Amino acid sequence: MSSDTAASTERGARGIPKAPFIEDVEKYIGGSDADVEDPLKQMQEVINKYRYMDSNLTQRRLGLEEKIPDIRKTLSMVEFLQKRRAGKQSSPEDENDDLEDDNDDDDDSSNGKPLKTTFELNETLFAEAELEDTDTVYLWLGANVMLSYKLPTAIDLLRSKLQAAETSVENLTADLEFLREQLTMMEVNMARVYNWDVKRRREKREKEEREGKVSDKGKQES
């Protein structure tokens, strides 16, 4: 049996090999007298590869799922700064209805005063800061790299990163579902080959026992 038959050359949407279902175990093994040790070993290697891929994809998805909330928070903050800089554009009726609720916000956001906020230094320590009216923000890009962007450019960048991250999570989720189906299929194949071998050995032993009894009976009669 070729090692290529342990996993199909057919692949999923993103290159994950598809596991074939073994219908005829005897034909797959190479005959009723063939040894199953090598096929079982090859199947186990394929299963190990699937499990390794599963671990890697799971870690990638978890990493993205942790980053997405941070991207959303950053995007929300930059959008707020952009709206604050552009000024609030609401109708007089809305202003009258929400005058009491928005009075404090208007003092901070519309009159040009610095915006007071807090930012996280570590998990348990926060500091207060004043944000001046500016059209530029600094974004961490990873690997200790920070670049300055104009507010509209920063918003476009963050939106594209958010969309890409969400799309990647969807793709990874689909890949994991497909991968686990193939893993289950290989485990089923391996169990079928093993059970077939157990049945073959039992039948062979029973046949030898029957032939032995017939032989002993013939000797006694003679």
Buried (B, 14 or more C-beta within 10 A) or exposed (E): BEEEEBBBEEEBEEEBBBBBEBEEBBEBBBEEEBEBEBBBEBBBEBBEBBEEBBEEBEEBBEBBBEBBEEBBEBBEBBBEBBEBEEEEEEEEEEEEEEEEEBEEEEEEBEEEEEBEEEEEEEEEEEEEEEBEEEEEBEBEEEEEEEEEBEBEBBBEBBBEBBEEBBEBBEBBEEBBEBBEBBBEBBBEBBEBBBEBBEEBEEEEEEEEEEEEEEEEEEEEEE
